């Protein structure tokens, strides 16, 4: 009898652990996707304004995952004269 209760407890714990891992994985994937989309949009803004990006600058933008940083850069990209001004002190 006790073995059955222990087995059921383990099975429940495993199901809960898998469900939690799936939720965390989905949330992380969503954050990564949003950051990637923001970075690509920033590049579109710079391209539309005729501001050239070097390989290093493009990699820096695409590698950034902080939403606040990407938002600052995008706001600056609307009015900056060049990439150095867009990056500012970041």
C-alpha positions, -999 to 999 in steps of 0.1 A, spaced: 0 0 0 27 25 10 46 17 -22 16 27 -43 13 60 -24 50 67 -29 48 58 -66 18 81 -71 36 109 -53 66 105 -75 44 105 -106 26 136 -95 59 154 -88 73 144 -122 42 157 -140 43 190 -120 81 194 -128 76 188 -165 47 213 -166 68 239 -148 97 234 -171 75 238 -201 61 270 -188 95 284 -180 108 273 -215 79 290 -232 84 322 -213 121 323 -221 114 316 -258 89 345 -258 114 369 -243 141 358 -267 117 362 -297 106 397 -286 142 408 -281 152 395 -316 122 413 -332 131 446 -314 167 443 -326 157 436 -362 132 466 -361 160 488 -349 181 478 -378 152 485 -402 149 520 -387 186 527 -391 186 513 -427 156 535 -436 174 565 -423 204 557 -444 226 551 -413 252 524 -422 260 496 -398 293 479 -396 295 442 -388 304 449 -352 275 473 -347 250 449 -363 263 421 -341 260 442 -310 224 451 -318 214 416 -327 231 402 -296 214 426 -272 186 410 -251 177 437 -226 144 452 -237 151 486 -220 184 489 -239 168 481 -272 140 506 -265 165 533 -257 185 526 -289 153 526 -310 142 559 -296 177 574 -303 177 558 -338 148 580 -348 169 612 -345 206 602 -343 232 613 -368 251 580 -366 255 547 -348 278 561 -321 252 586 -311 225 559 -310 246 537 -287 253 567 -265 267 557 -232 253 522 -233 
